[in-house]
Amino acid sequence: MVVTKDTIIGDVLDFNIETAKFFFDLGMHCLGCPASRGESIGEAAEVHGQDADELVKKINEFLAG
């Protein structure tokens, strides 16, 4: 899986639940909420005042490793 800012958070978590730590590290603690699972990484990063590009990079590096 290759993650982009448009990738839905729930899809990332379903692919590899261990990616949750990257969201938690940025203060995105509501991953179990149906609304947050349906958001894109870009949308969630914007709401939380985070850099979506950096988050995508970290997740992709983790998934590639």
PDB file of N, CA, C and O in Angstrom, chain B, residues numbered from 101:
ATOM      1  N   MET B 101       0.843  -1.178   0.000  1.00  0.00           N
ATOM      2  CA  MET B 101       0.000   0.000   0.000  1.00  0.00           C
ATOM      3  C   MET B 101       0.886   1.238   0.000  1.00  0.00           C
ATOM      4  O   MET B 101       1.864   1.321   0.744  1.00  0.00           O
ATOM      5  N   VAL B 102       0.530   2.190  -0.839  1.00  0.00           N
ATOM      6  CA  VAL B 102       1.191   3.491  -0.846  1.00  0.00           C
ATOM      7  C   VAL B 102       0.168   4.509  -0.374  1.00  0.00           C
ATOM      8  O   VAL B 102      -0.932   4.597  -0.921  1.00  0.00           O
ATOM      9  N   VAL B 103       0.533   5.272   0.636  1.00  0.00           N
ATOM     10  CA  VAL B 103      -0.359   6.229   1.275  1.00  0.00           C
ATOM     11  C   VAL B 103      -0.134   7.618   0.684  1.00  0.00           C
ATOM     12  O   VAL B 103       0.999   8.018   0.418  1.00  0.00           O
ATOM     13  N   THR B 104      -1.234   8.349   0.482  1.00  0.00           N
ATOM     14  CA  THR B 104      -1.179   9.740   0.051  1.00  0.00           C
ATOM     15  C   THR B 104      -2.026  10.569   1.025  1.00  0.00           C
ATOM     16  O   THR B 104      -2.643  10.023   1.939  1.00  0.00           O
ATOM     17  N   LYS B 105      -2.048  11.872   0.823  1.00  0.00           N
ATOM     18  CA  LYS B 105      -2.879  12.731   1.673  1.00  0.00           C
ATOM     19  C   LYS B 105      -4.362  12.429   1.475  1.00  0.00           C
ATOM     20  O   LYS B 105      -5.182  12.740   2.339  1.00  0.00           O
ATOM     21  N   ASP B 106      -4.702  11.827   0.345  1.00  0.00           N
ATOM     22  CA  ASP B 106      -6.102  11.506   0.051  1.00  0.00           C
ATOM     23  C   ASP B 106      -6.524  10.134   0.570  1.00  0.00           C
ATOM     24  O   ASP B 106      -7.700   9.778   0.497  1.00  0.00           O
ATOM     25  N   THR B 107      -5.572   9.366   1.091  1.00  0.00           N
ATOM     26  CA  THR B 107      -5.886   8.036   1.607  1.00  0.00           C
ATOM     27  C   THR B 107      -6.746   8.166   2.863  1.00  0.00           C
ATOM     28  O   THR B 107      -6.490   9.005   3.726  1.00  0.00           O
ATOM     29  N   ILE B 108      -7.764   7.320   2.944  1.00  0.00           N
ATOM     30  CA  ILE B 108      -8.681   7.325   4.086  1.00  0.00           C
ATOM     31  C   ILE B 108      -7.998   6.638   5.278  1.00  0.00           C
ATOM     32  O   ILE B 108      -7.407   5.567   5.138  1.00  0.00           O
ATOM     33  N   ILE B 109      -8.090   7.271   6.438  1.00  0.00           N
ATOM     34  CA  ILE B 109      -7.426   6.760   7.639  1.00  0.00           C
ATOM     35  C   ILE B 109      -7.848   5.324   7.937  1.00  0.00           C
ATOM     36  O   ILE B 109      -7.003   4.493   8.269  1.00  0.00           O
ATOM     37  N   GLY B 110      -9.124   5.023   7.827  1.00  0.00           N
ATOM     38  CA  GLY B 110      -9.605   3.667   8.090  1.00  0.00           C
ATOM     39  C   GLY B 110      -8.948   2.635   7.180  1.00  0.00           C
ATOM     40  O   GLY B 110      -8.691   1.510   7.607  1.00  0.00           O
ATOM     41  N   ASP B 111      -8.675   3.006   5.930  1.00  0.00           N
ATOM     42  CA  ASP B 111      -8.016   2.082   4.999  1.00  0.00           C
ATOM     43  C   ASP B 111      -6.579   1.797   5.443  1.00  0.00           C
ATOM     44  O   ASP B 111      -6.101   0.667   5.343  1.00  0.00           O
ATOM     45  N   VAL B 112      -5.905   2.830   5.932  1.00  0.00           N
ATOM     46  CA  VAL B 112      -4.529   2.655   6.417  1.00  0.00           C
ATOM     47  C   VAL B 112      -4.522   1.735   7.635  1.00  0.00           C
ATOM     48  O   VAL B 112      -3.707   0.817   7.720  1.00  0.00           O
ATOM     49  N   LEU B 113      -5.431   1.983   8.573  1.00  0.00           N
ATOM     50  CA  LEU B 113      -5.498   1.182   9.787  1.00  0.00           C
ATOM     51  C   LEU B 113      -5.890  -0.263   9.482  1.00  0.00           C
ATOM     52  O   LEU B 113      -5.374  -1.191  10.104  1.00  0.00           O
ATOM     53  N   ASP B 114      -6.793  -0.453   8.532  1.00  0.00           N
ATOM     54  CA  ASP B 114      -7.189  -1.813   8.143  1.00  0.00           C
ATOM     55  C   ASP B 114      -6.030  -2.558   7.487  1.00  0.00           C
ATOM     56  O   ASP B 114      -5.894  -3.771   7.647  1.00  0.00           O
ATOM     57  N   PHE B 115      -5.203  -1.833   6.752  1.00  0.00           N
ATOM     58  CA  PHE B 115      -4.055  -2.452   6.089  1.00  0.00           C
ATOM     59  C   PHE B 115      -2.991  -2.855   7.108  1.00  0.00           C
ATOM     60  O   PHE B 115      -2.416  -3.940   7.025  1.00  0.00           O
ATOM     61  N   ASN B 116      -2.737  -1.960   8.076  1.00  0.00           N
ATOM     62  CA  ASN B 116      -1.737  -2.250   9.113  1.00  0.00           C
ATOM     63  C   ASN B 116      -2.075  -1.438  10.354  1.00  0.00           C
ATOM     64  O   ASN B 116      -1.829  -0.233  10.406  1.00  0.00           O
ATOM     65  N   ILE B 117      -2.636  -2.099  11.341  1.00  0.00           N
ATOM     66  CA  ILE B 117      -3.084  -1.427  12.570  1.00  0.00           C
ATOM     67  C   ILE B 117      -1.928  -0.753  13.314  1.00  0.00           C
ATOM     68  O   ILE B 117      -2.150   0.183  14.083  1.00  0.00           O
ATOM     69  N   GLU B 118      -0.714  -1.216  13.092  1.00  0.00           N
ATOM     70  CA  GLU B 118       0.448  -0.619  13.763  1.00  0.00           C
ATOM     71  C   GLU B 118       0.703   0.815  13.326  1.00  0.00           C
ATOM     72  O   GLU B 118       1.464   1.527  13.981  1.00  0.00           O
ATOM     73  N   THR B 119       0.084   1.257  12.230  1.00  0.00           N
ATOM     74  CA  THR B 119       0.237   2.648  11.797  1.00  0.00           C
ATOM     75  C   THR B 119      -0.486   3.608  12.739  1.00  0.00           C
ATOM     76  O   THR B 119      -0.268   4.817  12.665  1.00  0.00           O
ATOM     77  N   ALA B 120      -1.330   3.099  13.610  1.00  0.00           N
ATOM     78  CA  ALA B 120      -2.062   3.947  14.558  1.00  0.00           C
ATOM     79  C   ALA B 120      -1.109   4.810  15.378  1.00  0.00           C
ATOM     80  O   ALA B 120      -1.451   5.932  15.750  1.00  0.00           O
ATOM     81  N   LYS B 121       0.075   4.295  15.658  1.00  0.00           N
ATOM     82  CA  LYS B 121       1.024   5.051  16.488  1.00  0.00           C
ATOM     83  C   LYS B 121       1.402   6.385  15.850  1.00  0.00           C
ATOM     84  O   LYS B 121       1.664   7.352  16.565  1.00  0.00           O
ATOM     85  N   PHE B 122       1.434   6.455  14.535  1.00  0.00           N
ATOM     86  CA  PHE B 122       1.790   7.706  13.869  1.00  0.00           C
ATOM     87  C   PHE B 122       0.690   8.752  14.055  1.00  0.00           C
ATOM     88  O   PHE B 122       0.971   9.944  14.186  1.00  0.00           O
ATOM     89  N   PHE B 123      -0.547   8.300  14.064  1.00  0.00           N
ATOM     90  CA  PHE B 123      -1.666   9.211  14.303  1.00  0.00           C
ATOM     91  C   PHE B 123      -1.709   9.639  15.769  1.00  0.00           C
ATOM     92  O   PHE B 123      -1.924  10.812  16.073  1.00  0.00           O
ATOM     93  N   PHE B 124      -1.505   8.688  16.667  1.00  0.00           N
ATOM     94  CA  PHE B 124      -1.493   8.991  18.102  1.00  0.00           C
ATOM     95  C   PHE B 124      -0.398   9.996  18.436  1.00  0.00           C
ATOM     96  O   PHE B 124      -0.613  10.910  19.233  1.00  0.00           O
ATOM     97  N   ASP B 125       0.777   9.831  17.829  1.00  0.00           N
ATOM     98  CA  ASP B 125       1.903  10.731  18.091  1.00  0.00           C
ATOM     99  C   ASP B 125       1.578  12.183  17.753  1.00  0.00           C
ATOM    100  O   ASP B 125       2.172  13.102  18.317  1.00  0.00           O
ATOM    101  N   LEU B 126       0.640  12.390  16.834  1.00  0.00           N
ATOM    102  CA  LEU B 126       0.267  13.746  16.420  1.00  0.00           C
ATOM    103  C   LEU B 126      -0.978  14.255  17.139  1.00  0.00           C
ATOM    104  O   LEU B 126      -1.499  15.322  16.814  1.00  0.00           O
ATOM    105  N   GLY B 127      -1.450  13.485  18.119  1.00  0.00           N
ATOM    106  CA  GLY B 127      -2.619  13.916  18.874  1.00  0.00           C
ATOM    107  C   GLY B 127      -3.942  13.491  18.280  1.00  0.00           C
ATOM    108  O   GLY B 127      -4.998  13.959  18.706  1.00  0.00           O
ATOM    109  N   MET B 128      -3.892  12.612  17.305  1.00  0.00           N
ATOM    110  CA  MET B 128      -5.116  12.102  16.683  1.00  0.00           C
ATOM    111  C   MET B 128      -5.545  10.847  17.439  1.00  0.00           C
ATOM    112  O   MET B 128      -5.236   9.726  17.035  1.00  0.00           O
ATOM    113  N   HIS B 129      -6.260  11.055  18.539  1.00  0.00           N
ATOM    114  CA  HIS B 129      -6.584   9.962  19.449  1.00  0.00           C
ATOM    115  C   HIS B 129      -7.957   9.348  19.202  1.00  0.00           C
ATOM    116  O   HIS B 129      -8.320   8.385  19.878  1.00  0.00           O
ATOM    117  N   CYS B 130      -8.718   9.864  18.273  1.00  0.00           N
ATOM    118  CA  CYS B 130     -10.089   9.389  18.073  1.00  0.00           C
ATOM    119  C   CYS B 130     -10.194   8.424  16.886  1.00  0.00           C
ATOM    120  O   CYS B 130     -11.160   8.486  16.125  1.00  0.00           O
ATOM    121  N   LEU B 131      -9.231   7.555  16.727  1.00  0.00           N
ATOM    122  CA  LEU B 131      -9.192   6.667  15.565  1.00  0.00           C
ATOM    123  C   LEU B 131     -10.326   5.658  15.535  1.00  0.00           C
ATOM    124  O   LEU B 131     -10.654   5.142  14.467  1.00  0.00           O
ATOM    125  N   GLY B 132     -10.929   5.365  16.668  1.00  0.00           N
ATOM    126  CA  GLY B 132     -12.035   4.424  16.705  1.00  0.00           C
ATOM    127  C   GLY B 132     -13.363   5.044  16.323  1.00  0.00           C
ATOM    128  O   GLY B 132     -14.342   4.334  16.092  1.00  0.00           O
ATOM    129  N   CYS B 133     -13.402   6.355  16.257  1.00  0.00           N
ATOM    130  CA  CYS B 133     -14.625   7.068  15.909  1.00  0.00           C
ATOM    131  C   CYS B 133     -14.925   6.874  14.418  1.00  0.00           C
ATOM    132  O   CYS B 133     -14.039   7.048  13.582  1.00  0.00           O
ATOM    133  N   PRO B 134     -16.165   6.515  14.085  1.00  0.00           N
ATOM    134  CA  PRO B 134     -16.506   6.305  12.666  1.00  0.00           C
ATOM    135  C   PRO B 134     -16.194   7.514  11.784  1.00  0.00           C
ATOM    136  O   PRO B 134     -15.787   7.353  10.633  1.00  0.00           O
ATOM    137  N   ALA B 135     -16.382   8.713  12.315  1.00  0.00           N
ATOM    138  CA  ALA B 135     -16.113   9.906  11.511  1.00  0.00           C
ATOM    139  C   ALA B 135     -14.634  10.033  11.177  1.00  0.00           C
ATOM    140  O   ALA B 135     -14.280  10.363  10.045  1.00  0.00           O
ATOM    141  N   SER B 136     -13.765   9.774  12.151  1.00  0.00           N
ATOM    142  CA  SER B 136     -12.332   9.928  11.898  1.00  0.00           C
ATOM    143  C   SER B 136     -11.813   8.840  10.967  1.00  0.00           C
ATOM    144  O   SER B 136     -10.904   9.091  10.176  1.00  0.00           O
ATOM    145  N   ARG B 137     -12.367   7.651  11.048  1.00  0.00           N
ATOM    146  CA  ARG B 137     -11.945   6.566  10.150  1.00  0.00           C
ATOM    147  C   ARG B 137     -12.280   6.884   8.696  1.00  0.00           C
ATOM    148  O   ARG B 137     -11.652   6.351   7.781  1.00  0.00           O
ATOM    149  N   GLY B 138     -13.266   7.749   8.482  1.00  0.00           N
ATOM    150  CA  GLY B 138     -13.677   8.094   7.127  1.00  0.00           C
ATOM    151  C   GLY B 138     -12.994   9.320   6.566  1.00  0.00           C
ATOM    152  O   GLY B 138     -13.220   9.680   5.411  1.00  0.00           O
ATOM    153  N   GLU B 139     -12.163   9.966   7.365  1.00  0.00           N
ATOM    154  CA  GLU B 139     -11.434  11.157   6.914  1.00  0.00           C
ATOM    155  C   GLU B 139     -10.182  10.760   6.151  1.00  0.00           C
ATOM    156  O   GLU B 139      -9.610   9.692   6.366  1.00  0.00           O
ATOM    157  N   SER B 140      -9.776  11.638   5.264  1.00  0.00           N
ATOM    158  CA  SER B 140      -8.486  11.435   4.610  1.00  0.00           C
ATOM    159  C   SER B 140      -7.387  11.895   5.562  1.00  0.00           C
ATOM    160  O   SER B 140      -7.638  12.640   6.509  1.00  0.00           O
ATOM    161  N   ILE B 141      -6.180  11.443   5.297  1.00  0.00           N
ATOM    162  CA  ILE B 141      -5.040  11.880   6.105  1.00  0.00           C
ATOM    163  C   ILE B 141      -4.889  13.396   6.012  1.00  0.00           C
ATOM    164  O   ILE B 141      -4.610  14.056   7.013  1.00  0.00           O
ATOM    165  N   GLY B 142      -5.068  13.941   4.830  1.00  0.00           N
ATOM    166  CA  GLY B 142      -4.957  15.387   4.648  1.00  0.00           C
ATOM    167  C   GLY B 142      -5.982  16.158   5.457  1.00  0.00           C
ATOM    168  O   GLY B 142      -5.654  17.173   6.071  1.00  0.00           O
ATOM    169  N   GLU B 143      -7.230  15.683   5.464  1.00  0.00           N
ATOM    170  CA  GLU B 143      -8.283  16.349   6.233  1.00  0.00           C
ATOM    171  C   GLU B 143      -7.977  16.314   7.728  1.00  0.00           C
ATOM    172  O   GLU B 143      -8.094  17.326   8.419  1.00  0.00           O
ATOM    173  N   ALA B 144      -7.591  15.155   8.211  1.00  0.00           N
ATOM    174  CA  ALA B 144      -7.300  14.999   9.637  1.00  0.00           C
ATOM    175  C   ALA B 144      -6.097  15.841  10.051  1.00  0.00           C
ATOM    176  O   ALA B 144      -6.110  16.459  11.116  1.00  0.00           O
ATOM    177  N   ALA B 145      -5.071  15.870   9.226  1.00  0.00           N
ATOM    178  CA  ALA B 145      -3.881  16.658   9.547  1.00  0.00           C
ATOM    179  C   ALA B 145      -4.232  18.146   9.620  1.00  0.00           C
ATOM    180  O   ALA B 145      -3.750  18.860  10.500  1.00  0.00           O
ATOM    181  N   GLU B 146      -5.061  18.600   8.705  1.00  0.00           N
ATOM    182  CA  GLU B 146      -5.461  20.013   8.700  1.00  0.00           C
ATOM    183  C   GLU B 146      -6.226  20.362   9.979  1.00  0.00           C
ATOM    184  O   GLU B 146      -5.952  21.386  10.605  1.00  0.00           O
ATOM    185  N   VAL B 147      -7.173  19.522  10.366  1.00  0.00           N
ATOM    186  CA  VAL B 147      -7.972  19.766  11.569  1.00  0.00           C
ATOM    187  C   VAL B 147      -7.093  19.809  12.816  1.00  0.00           C
ATOM    188  O   VAL B 147      -7.349  20.576  13.744  1.00  0.00           O
ATOM    189  N   HIS B 148      -6.046  18.968  12.825  1.00  0.00           N
ATOM    190  CA  HIS B 148      -5.167  18.888  13.995  1.00  0.00           C
ATOM    191  C   HIS B 148      -3.939  19.783  13.884  1.00  0.00           C
ATOM    192  O   HIS B 148      -3.059  19.738  14.744  1.00  0.00           O
ATOM    193  N   GLY B 149      -3.872  20.594  12.836  1.00  0.00           N
ATOM    194  CA  GLY B 149      -2.758  21.520  12.678  1.00  0.00           C
ATOM    195  C   GLY B 149      -1.421  20.826  12.457  1.00  0.00           C
ATOM    196  O   GLY B 149      -0.384  21.285  12.935  1.00  0.00           O
ATOM    197  N   GLN B 150      -1.457  19.714  11.727  1.00  0.00           N
ATOM    198  CA  GLN B 150      -0.247  18.935  11.494  1.00  0.00           C
ATOM    199  C   GLN B 150       0.133  18.956  10.017  1.00  0.00           C
ATOM    200  O   GLN B 150      -0.677  19.322   9.165  1.00  0.00           O
ATOM    201  N   ASP B 151       1.354  18.567   9.724  1.00  0.00           N
ATOM    202  CA  ASP B 151       1.876  18.512   8.360  1.00  0.00           C
ATOM    203  C   ASP B 151       1.522  17.164   7.741  1.00  0.00           C
ATOM    204  O   ASP B 151       2.113  16.144   8.096  1.00  0.00           O
ATOM    205  N   ALA B 152       0.568  17.154   6.823  1.00  0.00           N
ATOM    206  CA  ALA B 152       0.120  15.913   6.188  1.00  0.00           C
ATOM    207  C   ALA B 152       1.246  15.244   5.406  1.00  0.00           C
ATOM    208  O   ALA B 152       1.357  14.018   5.400  1.00  0.00           O
ATOM    209  N   ASP B 153       2.077  16.042   4.749  1.00  0.00           N
ATOM    210  CA  ASP B 153       3.168  15.466   3.950  1.00  0.00           C
ATOM    211  C   ASP B 153       4.145  14.690   4.834  1.00  0.00           C
ATOM    212  O   ASP B 153       4.619  13.619   4.454  1.00  0.00           O
ATOM    213  N   GLU B 154       4.439  15.229   5.999  1.00  0.00           N
ATOM    214  CA  GLU B 154       5.367  14.556   6.921  1.00  0.00           C
ATOM    215  C   GLU B 154       4.747  13.266   7.450  1.00  0.00           C
ATOM    216  O   GLU B 154       5.432  12.250   7.564  1.00  0.00           O
ATOM    217  N   LEU B 155       3.468  13.303   7.771  1.00  0.00           N
ATOM    218  CA  LEU B 155       2.783  12.106   8.254  1.00  0.00           C
ATOM    219  C   LEU B 155       2.756  11.021   7.179  1.00  0.00           C
ATOM    220  O   LEU B 155       3.029   9.855   7.464  1.00  0.00           O
ATOM    221  N   VAL B 156       2.432  11.400   5.957  1.00  0.00           N
ATOM    222  CA  VAL B 156       2.407  10.452   4.839  1.00  0.00           C
ATOM    223  C   VAL B 156       3.793   9.836   4.642  1.00  0.00           C
ATOM    224  O   VAL B 156       3.916   8.629   4.432  1.00  0.00           O
ATOM    225  N   LYS B 157       4.821  10.659   4.710  1.00  0.00           N
ATOM    226  CA  LYS B 157       6.190  10.175   4.551  1.00  0.00           C
ATOM    227  C   LYS B 157       6.526   9.138   5.627  1.00  0.00           C
ATOM    228  O   LYS B 157       7.070   8.080   5.309  1.00  0.00           O
ATOM    229  N   LYS B 158       6.212   9.423   6.885  1.00  0.00           N
ATOM    230  CA  LYS B 158       6.514   8.493   7.969  1.00  0.00           C
ATOM    231  C   LYS B 158       5.763   7.174   7.809  1.00  0.00           C
ATOM    232  O   LYS B 158       6.329   6.101   8.020  1.00  0.00           O
ATOM    233  N   ILE B 159       4.495   7.258   7.439  1.00  0.00           N
ATOM    234  CA  ILE B 159       3.700   6.034   7.261  1.00  0.00           C
ATOM    235  C   ILE B 159       4.241   5.203   6.114  1.00  0.00           C
ATOM    236  O   ILE B 159       4.377   3.986   6.243  1.00  0.00           O
ATOM    237  N   ASN B 160       4.550   5.840   4.994  1.00  0.00           N
ATOM    238  CA  ASN B 160       5.080   5.099   3.842  1.00  0.00           C
ATOM    239  C   ASN B 160       6.433   4.470   4.141  1.00  0.00           C
ATOM    240  O   ASN B 160       6.707   3.352   3.705  1.00  0.00           O
ATOM    241  N   GLU B 161       7.283   5.181   4.881  1.00  0.00           N
ATOM    242  CA  GLU B 161       8.576   4.599   5.256  1.00  0.00           C
ATOM    243  C   GLU B 161       8.371   3.376   6.159  1.00  0.00           C
ATOM    244  O   GLU B 161       9.064   2.369   6.011  1.00  0.00           O
ATOM    245  N   PHE B 162       7.430   3.467   7.082  1.00  0.00           N
ATOM    246  CA  PHE B 162       7.132   2.344   7.970  1.00  0.00           C
ATOM    247  C   PHE B 162       6.606   1.154   7.171  1.00  0.00           C
ATOM    248  O   PHE B 162       7.047   0.024   7.376  1.00  0.00           O
ATOM    249  N   LEU B 163       5.675   1.404   6.270  1.00  0.00           N
ATOM    250  CA  LEU B 163       5.074   0.324   5.482  1.00  0.00           C
ATOM    251  C   LEU B 163       6.082  -0.314   4.532  1.00  0.00           C
ATOM    252  O   LEU B 163       5.997  -1.507   4.241  1.00  0.00           O
ATOM    253  N   ALA B 164       7.035   0.481   4.051  1.00  0.00           N
ATOM    254  CA  ALA B 164       8.050  -0.054   3.133  1.00  0.00           C
ATOM    255  C   ALA B 164       9.109  -0.882   3.860  1.00  0.00           C
ATOM    256  O   ALA B 164       9.773  -1.732   3.266  1.00  0.00           O
ATOM    257  N   GLY B 165       9.251  -0.612   5.169  1.00  0.00           N
ATOM    258  CA  GLY B 165      10.305  -1.262   5.943  1.00  0.00           C
ATOM    259  C   GLY B 165       9.899  -2.618   6.366  1.00  0.00           C
ATOM    260  O   GLY B 165      10.667  -3.314   7.030  1.00  0.00           O
TER     261      GLY B 165
END
